[in-house]
């Protein structure tokens, strides 16, 4: 995590834009992008998630300020990361995707639906994030959030206008957060021990019960 965080920060602090525009101020395109830079900038200003300085929880009083999760097509969480910095830093998404590619075959293509997928795609093309995996990546924007983007951006990144996404809405994280809302009162101010206990009781135990019932059902219906 720290290695990726430092790499992302060094790219942003030590480089300048490669926007393809002329001296007359005509709008241009970032390399590898199909949406004008002016449109990307407007989308960037429209979402709180792109403001990496915006604090959802004070880092002065809380060790963890939130969760970032990567879910599969069936809305099952694959990995989660505790946010420890102010804002929704982009390196969290980069780390999760790197983790995913380490666990899948080399020929598998991946579709990524993210509420600011256009910004993540632009950063990957511009700064070389996930460079070795980019040919296998298709970026899109989750359906609910897509309508907050500019129309040219929707034409490129709306999942129902992209190949391979089908009718997937990409809002699995919203459903995941909704399923965890009962944890908020007890975990808003808590230590690591209490947090792990809540996760065990609310998430692990019900899952173990379901698997146990399913296994028992399979065994009772199997041939002798």
WOMO-V581053 format. One record per pair of residues at least 24 apart in sequence whose ideal C-beta (glycine too) atoms are under 7 Angstrom apart, sorted by the first residue. I is the first residue (numbers start at 1). GAP is how many residues later the second one is. D is the distance in whole Angstrom. If there is no record, write none. Layout:
I,GAP,D ; I,GAP,D
//
This chain:
1,94,6 ; 4,87,5 ; 4,90,5 ; 4,91,5 ; 5,86,5 ; 8,82,6 ; 8,83,4 ; 8,86,7 ; 8,121,7 ; 11,116,4 ; 15,112,7 ; 18,108,6 ; 30,92,6 ; 30,95,6 ; 30,96,5 ; 31,94,6 ; 32,93,4 ; 33,89,6 ; 33,92,6 ; 34,122,5 ; 35,83,6 ; 35,117,6 ; 35,118,5 ; 35,121,5 ; 36,116,7 ; 39,111,5 ; 39,113,5 ; 39,114,6 ; 40,78,6 ; 40,82,6 ; 42,108,5 ; 43,75,6 ; 43,76,7 ; 43,106,5 ; 43,107,6 ; 43,110,5 ; 44,75,6 ; 46,102,6 ; 47,68,7 ; 47,69,5 ; 47,101,7 ; 49,39,5 ; 49,66,6 ; 49,67,5 ; 50,66,6 ; 50,69,6 ; 51,36,6 ; 52,35,4 ; 52,36,7 ; 52,37,6 ; 53,33,6 ; 53,34,5 ; 54,33,5 ; 55,31,4 ; 55,32,7 ; 59,26,7 ; 59,27,5 ; 68,24,4 ; 68,28,7 ; 69,104,6 ; 69,107,6 ; 70,26,4 ; 70,30,6 ; 71,101,4 ; 71,102,6 ; 71,105,6 ; 73,95,6 ; 75,97,4 ; 75,100,6 ; 75,101,7 ; 77,99,6 ; 90,30,7 ; 90,33,6 ; 93,27,6 ; 94,35,5 ; 94,36,6 ; 97,33,6 ; 98,32,7 ; 101,32,5 ; 108,28,7 ; 109,27,5 ; 109,29,7 ; 110,26,6 ; 110,27,6 ; 111,27,5 ; 111,29,6 ; 111,53,5 ; 111,54,6 ; 112,25,6 ; 112,27,5 ; 112,28,7 ; 113,27,5 ; 113,28,7 ; 113,29,5 ; 113,46,6 ; 113,55,7 ; 113,57,3 ; 114,27,7 ; 114,28,7 ; 115,26,7 ; 115,27,5 ; 115,30,4 ; 117,24,4 ; 117,40,6 ; 118,31,7 ; 118,35,5 ; 118,39,5 ; 138,24,6 ; 138,26,6 ; 140,25,6 ; 140,30,7 ; 142,27,7 ; 142,28,3 ; 142,29,5 ; 143,26,4 ; 143,27,6 ; 143,28,6 ; 144,27,5 ; 144,30,7
//
